[in-house]
Amino acid sequence: MTSTRKAALIAGVCFLVTHVTSVAALVLYGPVLNHPGYIVSAGTDTRVLVGGPLLFVSATAVLFGAYQQVSLPGAVAPLPVFAWELALAFFLIVKGLRTTPPGRDEAPHRTEAAAAAA
C-alpha cells in the first residue's frame, strides 16, 4: 500500500468516525441544542461568554504581530476556555443534564382513579 493510499484510508476512517459520533452527539445533546436560551440565558451559564472575547483579542494580537501564535501569551490565552470546557465536561459526566430548572419540581402526576373522581 502506498503512502498516499494509506493517508487516504486514514482520512476516510476519521471522516466516518466524525460523522458517527456527531449523530450520537445530536441525540445526547438534543435538549441543549433545542433550548434557545441555554448559553445566554439569565442562569449561571453566561460565564461562557468570557472566554470567547479573550480568544478573539488574542487572535487579533497574533494577526497584527503583537506576539507569535506559538508563544507564552498565545498558550496562556486559551487556558480559561480550556478549564471551563473541562469542568463542564466533568460536571455533565457526573451530574448530567437537568430537564427542569433548579429548585422547581415537576408537576405531580395524577392517577387514573384521581382523574376519574375529579
N, CA, C and O atoms as a printed pandas DataFrame, in Angstrom:
     atom_number atom_name residue_name chain_id  residue_number  x_coord  y_coord  z_coord
0              1         N          MET        A               1    0.848   -1.173    0.000
1              2        CA          MET        A               1    0.000    0.000    0.000
2              3         C          MET        A               1    0.899    1.243    0.000
3              4         O          MET        A               1    1.821    1.353    0.808
4              5         N          THR        A               2    0.621    2.160   -0.902
5              6        CA          THR        A               2    1.439    3.367   -0.998
6              7         C          THR        A               2    1.090    4.321    0.141
7              8         O          THR        A               2    0.053    4.202    0.793
8              9         N          SER        A               3    1.993    5.265    0.348
9             10        CA          SER        A               3    1.761    6.209    1.439
10            11         C          SER        A               3    0.547    7.112    1.160
11            12         O          SER        A               3   -0.150    7.518    2.090
12            13         N          THR        A               4    0.298    7.422   -0.112
13            14        CA          THR        A               4   -0.871    8.236   -0.452
14            15         C          THR        A               4   -2.159    7.476   -0.162
15            16         O          THR        A               4   -3.119    8.036    0.368
16            17         N          ARG        A               5   -2.166    6.194   -0.516
17            18        CA          ARG        A               5   -3.360    5.382   -0.256
18            19         C          ARG        A               5   -3.580    5.212    1.250
19            20         O          ARG        A               5   -4.713    5.256    1.730
20            21         N          LYS        A               6   -2.499    5.021    1.975
21            22        CA          LYS        A               6   -2.613    4.876    3.428
22            23         C          LYS        A               6   -3.163    6.151    4.061
23            24         O          LYS        A               6   -4.014    6.087    4.948
24            25         N          ALA        A               7   -2.677    7.313    3.607
25            26        CA          ALA        A               7   -3.168    8.587    4.128
26            27         C          ALA        A               7   -4.647    8.776    3.786
27            28         O          ALA        A               7   -5.418    9.270    4.609
28            29         N          ALA        A               8   -5.041    8.382    2.568
29            30        CA          ALA        A               8   -6.449    8.497    2.177
30            31         C          ALA        A               8   -7.325    7.567    3.005
31            32         O          ALA        A               8   -8.441    7.936    3.369
32            33         N          LEU        A               9   -6.842    6.376    3.305
33            34        CA          LEU        A               9   -7.591    5.422    4.121
34            35         C          LEU        A               9   -7.779    5.958    5.544
35            36         O          LEU        A               9   -8.870    5.864    6.107
36            37         N          ILE        A              10   -6.727    6.514    6.113
37            38        CA          ILE        A              10   -6.814    7.072    7.468
38            39         C          ILE        A              10   -7.764    8.266    7.490
39            40         O          ILE        A              10   -8.566    8.403    8.414
40            41         N          ALA        A              11   -7.677    9.135    6.475
41            42        CA          ALA        A              11   -8.576   10.290    6.410
42            43         C          ALA        A              11  -10.021    9.836    6.256
43            44         O          ALA        A              11  -10.915   10.425    6.865
44            45         N          GLY        A              12  -10.270    8.809    5.463
45            46        CA          GLY        A              12  -11.628    8.290    5.290
46            47         C          GLY        A              12  -12.189    7.709    6.573
47            48         O          GLY        A              12  -13.353    7.937    6.902
48            49         N          VAL        A              13  -11.373    6.961    7.301
49            50        CA          VAL        A              13  -11.816    6.385    8.569
50            51         C          VAL        A              13  -12.126    7.507    9.571
51            52         O          VAL        A              13  -13.137    7.454   10.271
52            53         N          CYS        A              14  -11.260    8.515    9.635
53            54        CA          CYS        A              14  -11.516    9.648   10.543
54            55         C          CYS        A              14  -12.794   10.388   10.152
55            56         O          CYS        A              14  -13.539   10.838   11.023
56            57         N          PHE        A              15  -13.053   10.517    8.857
57            58        CA          PHE        A              15  -14.268   11.161    8.373
58            59         C          PHE        A              15  -15.495   10.385    8.822
59            60         O          PHE        A              15  -16.472   10.976    9.281
60            61         N          LEU        A              16  -15.451    9.060    8.692
61            62        CA          LEU        A              16  -16.587    8.238    9.109
62            63         C          LEU        A              16  -16.795    8.285   10.617
63            64         O          LEU        A              16  -17.931    8.367   11.084
64            65         N          VAL        A              17  -15.718    8.232   11.376
65            66        CA          VAL        A              17  -15.826    8.304   12.835
66            67         C          VAL        A              17  -16.429    9.641   13.259
67            68         O          VAL        A              17  -17.235    9.698   14.187
68            69         N          THR        A              18  -16.038   10.707   12.580
69            70        CA          THR        A              18  -16.594   12.029   12.883
70            71         C          THR        A              18  -18.099   12.051   12.675
71            72         O          THR        A              18  -18.836   12.577   13.510
72            73         N          HIS        A              19  -18.557   11.487   11.577
73            74        CA          HIS        A              19  -19.991   11.509   11.304
74            75         C          HIS        A              19  -20.775   10.608   12.258
75            76         O          HIS        A              19  -21.873   10.971   12.679
76            77         N          VAL        A              20  -20.239    9.461   12.599
77            78        CA          VAL        A              20  -20.930    8.573   13.534
78            79         C          VAL        A              20  -21.041    9.230   14.907
79            80         O          VAL        A              20  -22.097    9.177   15.538
80            81         N          THR        A              21  -19.965    9.843   15.365
81            82        CA          THR        A              21  -20.018   10.474   16.683
82            83         C          THR        A              21  -20.865   11.734   16.679
83            84         O          THR        A              21  -21.440   12.086   17.709
84            85         N          SER        A              22  -20.960   12.425   15.545
85            86        CA          SER        A              22  -21.813   13.619   15.513
86            87         C          SER        A              22  -23.287   13.246   15.592
87            88         O          SER        A              22  -24.081   13.998   16.157
88            89         N          VAL        A              23  -23.670   12.098   15.037
89            90        CA          VAL        A              23  -25.053   11.643   15.157
90            91         C          VAL        A              23  -25.357   11.307   16.620
91            92         O          VAL        A              23  -26.417   11.665   17.133
92            93         N          ALA        A              24  -24.437   10.629   17.280
93            94        CA          ALA        A              24  -24.630   10.311   18.699
94            95         C          ALA        A              24  -24.692   11.588   19.536
95            96         O          ALA        A              24  -25.495   11.675   20.465
96            97         N          ALA        A              25  -23.863   12.568   19.223
97            98        CA          ALA        A              25  -23.877   13.831   19.965
98            99         C          ALA        A              25  -25.193   14.560   19.762
99           100         O          ALA        A              25  -25.704   15.181   20.694
100          101         N          LEU        A              26  -25.749   14.497   18.557
101          102        CA          LEU        A              26  -27.024   15.146   18.299
102          103         C          LEU        A              26  -28.133   14.534   19.150
103          104         O          LEU        A              26  -29.010   15.246   19.639
104          105         N          VAL        A              27  -28.095   13.228   19.322
105          106        CA          VAL        A              27  -29.100   12.562   20.154
106          107         C          VAL        A              27  -28.907   12.918   21.625
107          108         O          VAL        A              27  -29.877   13.197   22.330
108          109         N          LEU        A              28  -27.656   12.908   22.089
109          110        CA          LEU        A              28  -27.388   13.153   23.505
110          111         C          LEU        A              28  -27.590   14.607   23.905
111          112         O          LEU        A              28  -28.047   14.882   25.015
112          113         N          TYR        A              29  -27.260   15.537   23.026
113          114        CA          TYR        A              29  -27.356   16.950   23.362
114          115         C          TYR        A              29  -28.583   17.622   22.761
115          116         O          TYR        A              29  -28.619   18.849   22.669
116          117         N          GLY        A              30  -29.575   16.865   22.357
117          118        CA          GLY        A              30  -30.789   17.422   21.775
118          119         C          GLY        A              30  -31.448   18.478   22.638
119          120         O          GLY        A              30  -31.775   19.550   22.128
120          121         N          PRO        A              31  -31.661   18.225   23.937
121          122        CA          PRO        A              31  -32.295   19.255   24.773
122          123         C          PRO        A              31  -31.479   20.544   24.856
123          124         O          PRO        A              31  -32.049   21.634   24.908
124          125         N          VAL        A              32  -30.176   20.431   24.867
125          126        CA          VAL        A              32  -29.330   21.618   24.945
126          127         C          VAL        A              32  -29.383   22.386   23.631
127          128         O          VAL        A              32  -29.460   23.614   23.628
128          129         N          LEU        A              33  -29.343   21.665   22.524
129          130        CA          LEU        A              33  -29.342   22.322   21.219
130          131         C          LEU        A              33  -30.682   22.958   20.896
131          132         O          LEU        A              33  -30.729   23.937   20.151
132          133         N          ASN        A              34  -31.765   22.432   21.434
133          134        CA          ASN        A              34  -33.088   22.949   21.117
134          135         C          ASN        A              34  -33.570   24.023   22.083
135          136         O          ASN        A              34  -34.647   24.584   21.884
136          137         N          HIS        A              35  -32.806   24.320   23.112
137          138        CA          HIS        A              35  -33.175   25.349   24.075
138          139         C          HIS        A              35  -32.487   26.649   23.648
139          140         O          HIS        A              35  -31.268   26.754   23.779
140          141         N          PRO        A              36  -33.231   27.646   23.139
141          142        CA          PRO        A              36  -32.595   28.829   22.569
142          143         C          PRO        A              36  -31.826   29.688   23.572
143          144         O          PRO        A              36  -30.904   30.402   23.178
144          145         N          GLY        A              37  -32.176   29.637   24.836
145          146        CA          GLY        A              37  -31.510   30.492   25.810
146          147         C          GLY        A              37  -30.487   29.770   26.658
147          148         O          GLY        A              37  -30.143   30.257   27.734
148          149         N          TYR        A              38  -29.983   28.616   26.213
149          150        CA          TYR        A              38  -29.099   27.826   27.067
150          151         C          TYR        A              38  -27.794   28.566   27.377
151          152         O          TYR        A              38  -27.378   28.614   28.535
152          153         N          ILE        A              39  -27.156   29.132   26.380
153          154        CA          ILE        A              39  -25.859   29.767   26.599
154          155         C          ILE        A              39  -26.010   31.176   27.156
155          156         O          ILE        A              39  -25.288   31.543   28.084
156          157         N          VAL        A              40  -26.919   31.970   26.622
157          158        CA          VAL        A              40  -27.018   33.371   27.029
158          159         C          VAL        A              40  -28.245   33.643   27.885
159          160         O          VAL        A              40  -28.770   34.757   27.881
160          161         N          SER        A              41  -28.700   32.650   28.608
161          162        CA          SER        A              41  -29.861   32.848   29.465
162          163         C          SER        A              41  -29.449   33.585   30.736
163          164         O          SER        A              41  -28.281   33.927   30.923
164          165         N          ALA        A              42  -30.414   33.818   31.590
165          166        CA          ALA        A              42  -30.137   34.531   32.835
166          167         C          ALA        A              42  -29.523   33.624   33.890
167          168         O          ALA        A              42  -29.268   34.064   35.012
168          169         N          GLY        A              43  -29.282   32.365   33.546
169          170        CA          GLY        A              43  -28.724   31.419   34.509
170          171         C          GLY        A              43  -27.232   31.597   34.693
171          172         O          GLY        A              43  -26.667   32.627   34.324
172          173         N          THR        A              44  -26.600   30.587   35.265
173          174        CA          THR        A              44  -25.169   30.660   35.560
174          175         C          THR        A              44  -24.300   30.336   34.358
175          176         O          THR        A              44  -23.077   30.437   34.453
176          177         N          ASP        A              45  -24.887   29.950   33.231
177          178        CA          ASP        A              45  -24.085   29.588   32.073
178          179         C          ASP        A              45  -23.574   30.787   31.294
179          180         O          ASP        A              45  -22.887   30.599   30.291
180          181         N          THR        A              46  -23.876   31.998   31.705
181          182        CA          THR        A              46  -23.409   33.170   30.969
182          183         C          THR        A              46  -21.910   33.377   31.115
183          184         O          THR        A              46  -21.332   34.149   30.351
184          185         N          ARG        A              47  -21.264   32.722   32.059
185          186        CA          ARG        A              47  -19.819   32.894   32.200
186          187         C          ARG        A              47  -19.065   32.292   31.029
187          188         O          ARG        A              47  -17.862   32.512   30.891
188          189         N          VAL        A              48  -19.749   31.539   30.189
189          190        CA          VAL        A              48  -19.145   31.002   28.981
190          191         C          VAL        A              48  -18.767   32.142   28.029
191          192         O          VAL        A              48  -17.910   31.969   27.163
192          193         N          LEU        A              49  -19.395   33.284   28.188
193          194        CA          LEU        A              49  -19.142   34.413   27.301
194          195         C          LEU        A              49  -17.823   35.119   27.605
195          196         O          LEU        A              49  -17.457   36.042   26.877
196          197         N          VAL        A              50  -17.102   34.729   28.639
197          198        CA          VAL        A              50  -15.839   35.368   28.984
198          199         C          VAL        A              50  -14.707   34.865   28.092
199          200         O          VAL        A              50  -13.858   35.654   27.677
200          201         N          GLY        A              51  -14.679   33.582   27.793
201          202        CA          GLY        A              51  -13.575   33.008   27.040
202          203         C          GLY        A              51  -13.536   33.427   25.588
203          204         O          GLY        A              51  -12.453   33.592   25.025
204          205         N          GLY        A              52  -14.687   33.604   24.968
205          206        CA          GLY        A              52  -14.733   33.971   23.549
206          207         C          GLY        A              52  -14.037   35.296   23.260
207          208         O          GLY        A              52  -13.176   35.349   22.382
208          209         N          PRO        A              53  -14.386   36.370   23.974
209          210        CA          PRO        A              53  -13.685   37.637   23.727
210          211         C          PRO        A              53  -12.183   37.563   24.027
211          212         O          PRO        A              53  -11.386   38.206   23.345
212          213         N          LEU        A              54  -11.796   36.791   25.032
213          214        CA          LEU        A              54  -10.378   36.641   25.345
214          215         C          LEU        A              54   -9.630   35.997   24.179
215          216         O          LEU        A              54   -8.543   36.447   23.816
216          217         N          LEU        A              55  -10.200   34.956   23.595
217          218        CA          LEU        A              55   -9.575   34.320   22.442
218          219         C          LEU        A              55   -9.579   35.237   21.226
219          220         O          LEU        A              55   -8.630   35.235   20.442
220          221         N          PHE        A              56  -10.645   36.023   21.066
221          222        CA          PHE        A              56  -10.712   36.960   19.951
222          223         C          PHE        A              56   -9.602   38.007   20.051
223          224         O          PHE        A              56   -8.939   38.312   19.060
224          225         N          VAL        A              57   -9.405   38.553   21.247
225          226        CA          VAL        A              57   -8.344   39.548   21.449
226          227         C          VAL        A              57   -6.978   38.916   21.206
227          228         O          VAL        A              57   -6.106   39.539   20.601
228          229         N          SER        A              58   -6.786   37.688   21.671
229          230        CA          SER        A              58   -5.514   37.003   21.477
230          231         C          SER        A              58   -5.250   36.751   19.992
231          232         O          SER        A              58   -4.139   36.978   19.511
232          233         N          ALA        A              59   -6.266   36.284   19.269
233          234        CA          ALA        A              59   -6.094   36.025   17.836
234          235         C          ALA        A              59   -5.836   37.319   17.072
235          236         O          ALA        A              59   -5.056   37.329   16.120
236          237         N          THR        A              60   -6.482   38.409   17.478
237          238        CA          THR        A              60   -6.241   39.698   16.826
238          239         C          THR        A              60   -4.822   40.180   17.100
239          240         O          THR        A              60   -4.173   40.729   16.210
240          241         N          ALA        A              61   -4.340   39.982   18.307
241          242        CA          ALA        A              61   -2.965   40.366   18.639
242          243         C          ALA        A              61   -1.962   39.562   17.822
243          244         O          ALA        A              61   -0.955   40.109   17.374
244          245         N          VAL        A              62   -2.220   38.279   17.621
245          246        CA          VAL        A              62   -1.341   37.454   16.784
246          247         C          VAL        A              62   -1.400   37.943   15.346
247          248         O          VAL        A              62   -0.373   38.011   14.671
248          249         N          LEU        A              63   -2.596   38.284   14.870
249          250        CA          LEU        A              63   -2.779   38.739   13.497
250          251         C          LEU        A              63   -1.987   40.017   13.223
251          252         O          LEU        A              63   -1.413   40.174   12.146
252          253         N          PHE        A              64   -1.954   40.920   14.190
253          254        CA          PHE        A              64   -1.240   42.171   13.997
254          255         C          PHE        A              64    0.207   42.120   14.490
255          256         O          PHE        A              64    0.867   43.157   14.564
256          257         N          GLY        A              65    0.705   40.942   14.824
257          258        CA          GLY        A              65    2.117   40.774   15.139
258          259         C          GLY        A              65    2.530   41.173   16.536
259          260         O          GLY        A              65    3.715   41.413   16.771
260          261         N          ALA        A              66    1.602   41.253   17.474
261          262        CA          ALA        A              66    1.978   41.598   18.850
262          263         C          ALA        A              66    2.842   40.502   19.464
263          264         O          ALA        A              66    3.753   40.793   20.239
264          265         N          TYR        A              67    2.567   39.261   19.129
265          266        CA          TYR        A              67    3.375   38.119   19.545
266          267         C          TYR        A              67    3.084   36.956   18.616
267          268         O          TYR        A              67    2.111   36.979   17.861
268          269         N          GLN        A              68    3.924   35.952   18.674
269          270        CA          GLN        A              68    3.760   34.770   17.826
270          271         C          GLN        A              68    2.637   33.893   18.383
271          272         O          GLN        A              68    2.346   33.912   19.579
272          273         N          GLN        A              69    2.017   33.130   17.490
273          274        CA          GLN        A              69    0.935   32.255   17.933
274          275         C          GLN        A              69    1.455   31.182   18.891
275          276         O          GLN        A              69    0.794   30.837   19.870
276          277         N          VAL        A              70    2.640   30.663   18.598
277          278        CA          VAL        A              70    3.236   29.665   19.485
278          279         C          VAL        A              70    4.205   30.404   20.405
279          280         O          VAL        A              70    5.407   30.467   20.150
280          281         N          SER        A              71    3.655   30.955   21.470
281          282        CA          SER        A              71    4.442   31.697   22.454
282          283         C          SER        A              71    3.732   31.600   23.797
283          284         O          SER        A              71    2.658   31.006   23.889
284          285         N          LEU        A              72    4.315   32.172   24.824
285          286        CA          LEU        A              72    3.703   32.113   26.149
286          287         C          LEU        A              72    2.338   32.815   26.194
287          288         O          LEU        A              72    1.386   32.230   26.710
288          289         N          PRO        A              73    2.202   34.046   25.675
289          290        CA          PRO        A              73    0.860   34.650   25.695
290          291         C          PRO        A              73   -0.151   33.877   24.852
291          292         O          PRO        A              73   -1.323   33.773   25.216
292          293         N          GLY        A              74    0.306   33.341   23.732
293          294        CA          GLY        A              74   -0.593   32.556   22.888
294          295         C          GLY        A              74   -1.017   31.257   23.541
295          296         O          GLY        A              74   -2.089   30.734   23.237
296          297         N          ALA        A              75   -0.199   30.731   24.428
297          298        CA          ALA        A              75   -0.547   29.496   25.133
298          299         C          ALA        A              75   -1.396   29.765   26.379
299          300         O          ALA        A              75   -2.185   28.910   26.781
300          301         N          VAL        A              76   -1.243   30.937   26.991
301          302        CA          VAL        A              76   -1.975   31.259   28.212
302          303         C          VAL        A              76   -3.405   31.718   27.907
303          304         O          VAL        A              76   -4.315   31.454   28.693
304          305         N          ALA        A              77   -3.612   32.394   26.787
305          306        CA          ALA        A              77   -4.931   32.952   26.464
306          307         C          ALA        A              77   -6.040   31.901   26.410
307          308         O          ALA        A              77   -7.127   32.171   26.921
308          309         N          PRO        A              78   -5.834   30.719   25.821
309          310        CA          PRO        A              78   -6.939   29.753   25.784
310          311         C          PRO        A              78   -7.129   28.943   27.065
311          312         O          PRO        A              78   -8.056   28.135   27.128
312          313         N          LEU        A              79   -6.301   29.123   28.078
313          314        CA          LEU        A              79   -6.419   28.321   29.295
314          315         C          LEU        A              79   -7.755   28.497   30.022
315          316         O          LEU        A              79   -8.305   27.496   30.480
316          317         N          PRO        A              80   -8.313   29.714   30.157
317          318        CA          PRO        A              80   -9.624   29.810   30.815
318          319         C          PRO        A              80  -10.722   29.063   30.053
319          320         O          PRO        A              80  -11.592   28.440   30.662
320          321         N          VAL        A              81  -10.677   29.128   28.737
321          322        CA          VAL        A              81  -11.675   28.420   27.936
322          323         C          VAL        A              81  -11.501   26.909   28.110
323          324         O          VAL        A              81  -12.480   26.179   28.259
324          325         N          PHE        A              82  -10.260   26.453   28.089
325          326        CA          PHE        A              82   -9.977   25.023   28.284
326          327         C          PHE        A              82  -10.459   24.561   29.658
327          328         O          PHE        A              82  -11.078   23.504   29.783
328          329         N          ALA        A              83  -10.173   25.358   30.685
329          330        CA          ALA        A              83  -10.586   24.978   32.040
330          331         C          ALA        A              83  -12.103   24.923   32.153
331          332         O          ALA        A              83  -12.644   24.014   32.781
332          333         N          TRP        A              84  -12.799   25.895   31.547
333          334        CA          TRP        A              84  -14.265   25.897   31.590
334          335         C          TRP        A              84  -14.825   24.674   30.876
335          336         O          TRP        A              84  -15.712   24.004   31.404
336          337         N          GLU        A              85  -14.318   24.372   29.678
337          338        CA          GLU        A              85  -14.844   23.237   28.930
338          339         C          GLU        A              85  -14.544   21.916   29.636
339          340         O          GLU        A              85  -15.361   20.996   29.605
340          341         N          LEU        A              86  -13.376   21.818   30.270
341          342        CA          LEU        A              86  -13.040   20.617   31.013
342          343         C          LEU        A              86  -13.956   20.468   32.226
343          344         O          LEU        A              86  -14.447   19.372   32.499
344          345         N          ALA        A              87  -14.188   21.552   32.953
345          346        CA          ALA        A              87  -15.077   21.496   34.111
346          347         C          ALA        A              87  -16.505   21.168   33.687
347          348         O          ALA        A              87  -17.187   20.394   34.358
348          349         N          LEU        A              88  -16.958   21.745   32.585
349          350        CA          LEU        A              88  -18.297   21.454   32.087
350          351         C          LEU        A              88  -18.425   19.990   31.688
351          352         O          LEU        A              88  -19.442   19.355   31.968
352          353         N          ALA        A              89  -17.400   19.454   31.036
353          354        CA          ALA        A              89  -17.439   18.048   30.642
354          355         C          ALA        A              89  -17.527   17.140   31.864
355          356         O          ALA        A              89  -18.338   16.214   31.893
356          357         N          PHE        A              90  -16.700   17.399   32.868
357          358        CA          PHE        A              90  -16.754   16.568   34.074
358          359         C          PHE        A              90  -18.089   16.717   34.804
359          360         O          PHE        A              90  -18.636   15.736   35.307
360          361         N          PHE        A              91  -18.612   17.936   34.862
361          362        CA          PHE        A              91  -19.903   18.153   35.511
362          363         C          PHE        A              91  -21.008   17.384   34.787
363          364         O          PHE        A              91  -21.840   16.740   35.426
364          365         N          LEU        A              92  -21.015   17.451   33.457
365          366        CA          LEU        A              92  -22.059   16.756   32.706
366          367         C          LEU        A              92  -21.916   15.238   32.808
367          368         O          LEU        A              92  -22.915   14.520   32.795
368          369         N          ILE        A              93  -20.686   14.749   32.908
369          370        CA          ILE        A              93  -20.484   13.309   33.075
370          371         C          ILE        A              93  -20.991   12.865   34.443
371          372         O          ILE        A              93  -21.638   11.825   34.556
372          373         N          VAL        A              94  -20.702   13.644   35.478
373          374        CA          VAL        A              94  -21.073   13.256   36.840
374          375         C          VAL        A              94  -22.547   13.542   37.132
375          376         O          VAL        A              94  -23.260   12.662   37.615
376          377         N          LYS        A              95  -23.004   14.744   36.850
377          378        CA          LYS        A              95  -24.359   15.153   37.219
378          379         C          LYS        A              95  -25.374   14.950   36.105
379          380         O          LYS        A              95  -26.530   14.633   36.386
380          381         N          GLY        A              96  -24.982   15.120   34.867
381          382        CA          GLY        A              96  -25.913   15.014   33.744
382          383         C          GLY        A              96  -26.637   16.319   33.494
383          384         O          GLY        A              96  -26.414   17.311   34.187
384          385         N          LEU        A              97  -27.502   16.309   32.501
385          386        CA          LEU        A              97  -28.270   17.500   32.150
386          387         C          LEU        A              97  -29.580   17.513   32.919
387          388         O          LEU        A              97  -30.221   16.474   33.073
388          389         N          ARG        A              98  -29.977   18.668   33.396
389          390        CA          ARG        A              98  -31.268   18.809   34.070
390          391         C          ARG        A              98  -32.333   19.087   33.021
391          392         O          ARG        A              98  -32.107   19.824   32.061
392          393         N          THR        A              99  -33.478   18.491   33.220
393          394        CA          THR        A              99  -34.582   18.783   32.311
394          395         C          THR        A              99  -35.519   19.814   32.895
395          396         O          THR        A              99  -36.329   20.391   32.169
396          397         N          THR        A             100  -35.426   20.062   34.202
397          398        CA          THR        A             100  -36.237   21.097   34.834
398          399         C          THR        A             100  -35.303   22.115   35.472
399          400         O          THR        A             100  -34.176   21.773   35.832
400          401         N          PRO        A             101  -35.744   23.346   35.618
401          402        CA          PRO        A             101  -34.901   24.350   36.267
402          403         C          PRO        A             101  -34.624   23.969   37.719
403          404         O          PRO        A             101  -35.447   23.303   38.348
404          405         N          PRO        A             102  -33.476   24.383   38.260
405          406        CA          PRO        A             102  -33.170   24.055   39.651
406          407         C          PRO        A             102  -34.174   24.689   40.597
407          408         O          PRO        A             102  -34.613   25.819   40.384
408          409         N          GLY        A             103  -34.538   23.955   41.648
409          410        CA          GLY        A             103  -35.463   24.459   42.646
410          411         C          GLY        A             103  -36.917   24.351   42.242
411          412         O          GLY        A             103  -37.794   24.823   42.965
412          413         N          ARG        A             104  -37.187   23.750   41.120
413          414        CA          ARG        A             104  -38.569   23.633   40.665
414          415         C          ARG        A             104  -38.867   22.162   40.415
415          416         O          ARG        A             104  -38.249   21.534   39.555
416          417         N          ASP        A             105  -39.791   21.630   41.149
417          418        CA          ASP        A             105  -40.147   20.226   40.990
418          419         C          ASP        A             105  -41.119   20.074   39.830
419          420         O          ASP        A             105  -41.822   21.011   39.454
420          421         N          GLU        A             106  -41.139   18.882   39.280
421          422        CA          GLU        A             106  -42.102   18.613   38.219
422          423         C          GLU        A             106  -43.502   18.546   38.812
423          424         O          GLU        A             106  -43.676   18.257   39.996
424          425         N          ALA        A             107  -44.485   18.815   37.980
425          426        CA          ALA        A             107  -45.870   18.765   38.435
426          427         C          ALA        A             107  -46.220   17.335   38.818
427          428         O          ALA        A             107  -45.823   16.399   38.125
428          429         N          PRO        A             108  -46.960   17.150   39.914
429          430        CA          PRO        A             108  -47.302   15.777   40.317
430          431         C          PRO        A             108  -48.226   15.139   39.284
431          432         O          PRO        A             108  -49.090   15.792   38.700
432          433         N          HIS        A             109  -48.016   13.860   39.082
433          434        CA          HIS        A             109  -48.834   13.120   38.127
434          435         C          HIS        A             109  -50.112   12.645   38.813
435          436         O          HIS        A             109  -50.079   12.164   39.946
436          437         N          ARG        A             110  -51.215   12.783   38.128
437          438        CA          ARG        A             110  -52.483   12.323   38.670
438          439         C          ARG        A             110  -52.713   10.884   38.241
439          440         O          ARG        A             110  -52.424   10.513   37.104
440          441         N          THR        A             111  -53.219   10.098   39.131
441          442        CA          THR        A             111  -53.531    8.721   38.796
442          443         C          THR        A             111  -54.840    8.692   38.034
443          444         O          THR        A             111  -55.592    9.666   38.035
444          445         N          GLU        A             112  -55.107    7.578   37.389
445          446        CA          GLU        A             112  -56.363    7.443   36.629
446          447         C          GLU        A             112  -57.588    7.519   37.548
447          448         O          GLU        A             112  -58.622    8.070   37.172
448          449         N          ALA        A             113  -57.459    6.958   38.759
449          450        CA          ALA        A             113  -58.585    6.996   39.691
450          451         C          ALA        A             113  -58.871    8.426   40.146
451          452         O          ALA        A             113  -60.030    8.821   40.268
452          453         N          ALA        A             114  -57.815    9.197   40.396
453          454        CA          ALA        A             114  -57.995   10.598   40.812
454          455         C          ALA        A             114  -58.566   11.420   39.663
455          456         O          ALA        A             114  -59.388   12.310   39.884
456          457         N          ALA        A             115  -58.136   11.126   38.441
457          458        CA          ALA        A             115  -58.659   11.863   37.288
458          459         C          ALA        A             115  -60.131   11.528   37.059
459          460         O          ALA        A             115  -60.907   12.402   36.674
460          461         N          ALA        A             116  -60.533   10.259   37.294
461          462        CA          ALA        A             116  -61.917    9.861   37.107
462          463         C          ALA        A             116  -62.795   10.459   38.185
463          464         O          ALA        A             116  -63.954   10.785   37.927
464          465         N          ALA        A             117  -62.254   10.614   39.416
465          466        CA          ALA        A             117  -63.043   11.150   40.516
466          467         C          ALA        A             117  -63.250   12.654   40.361
467          468         O          ALA        A             117  -64.213   13.206   40.894
468          469         N          ALA        A             118  -62.370   13.305   39.649
469          470        CA          ALA        A             118  -62.477   14.765   39.516
470          471         C          ALA        A             118  -63.435   15.157   38.475
471          472         O          ALA        A             118  -63.639   16.348   38.241
